Amino acid sequence: MARIDEDGLHQLSLNLHPNEASGLLTVENDTLLEAHGWEFALWAVLDEGEIHDCIAIIGHRRGSILEEGWEINRLYAIPTGDGAKTEDAEAITRHDGWVYTLGSHFGSKSGPLQPKGRSSPASARPTSRTRPENRRSR
């Protein structure tokens, strides 16, 4: 899953459909890291799919060498709201203890917007198998 390129950089091959990470964000939740036995992890938002199906977490097992010990898990979420399409995730960010994904719009910068279908901001309710990232104490 991971290797070192000729320039000395570590490369991680993502093997989770749709197989293209549009955005990465470090996990800052020590409880989540401890629960999985990871020394560090990244939230990943994957491109080309409904956003609630395209969020994953990539973790590196504590004590493993960098080329080994990688795990990837898909976030299980249930969409909420009016049922509008939430496709084409482009970025992921954190605010006030929550992780948010952002999708792209369709059309030119001068407008008008020409969506592929009805579009709205991504909104998903975590299932019992997931927990939102908690705010770190200051």
Rosetta blueprint (number, residue, H / E / L):
1 M L
2 A E
3 R E
4 I E
5 D L
6 E L
7 D L
8 G L
9 L L
10 H E
11 Q E
12 L E
13 S L
14 L L
15 N L
16 L L
17 H L
18 P L
19 N L
20 E L
21 A E
22 S E
23 G E
24 L E
25 L E
26 T E
27 V L
28 E L
29 N L
30 D H
31 T H
32 L H
33 L H
34 E H
35 A H
36 H H
37 G L
38 W E
39 E E
40 F E
41 A E
42 L E
43 W E
44 A E
45 V E
46 L E
47 D L
48 E L
49 G L
50 E E
51 I H
52 H H
53 D H
54 C L
55 I E
56 A E
57 I E
58 I E
59 G E
60 H E
61 R E
62 R L
63 G L
64 S L
65 I L
66 L L
67 E L
68 E L
69 G L
70 W E
71 E E
72 I E
73 N E
74 R E
75 L L
76 Y L
77 A E
78 I E
79 P E
80 T L
81 G L
82 D L
83 G L
84 A L
85 K E
86 T L
87 E E
88 D L
89 A E
90 E E
91 A E
92 I E
93 T E
94 R E
95 H E
96 D L
97 G L
98 W E
99 V E
100 Y E
101 T E
102 L E
103 G E
104 S L
105 H L
106 F L
107 G L
108 S L
109 K L
110 S L
111 G L
112 P L
113 L L
114 Q L
115 P L
116 K L
117 G L
118 R L
119 S E
120 S L
121 P L
122 A L
123 S L
124 A E
125 R E
126 P E
127 T L
128 S L
129 R L
130 T L
131 R L
132 P L
133 E L
134 N L
135 R L
136 R L
137 S L
138 R L
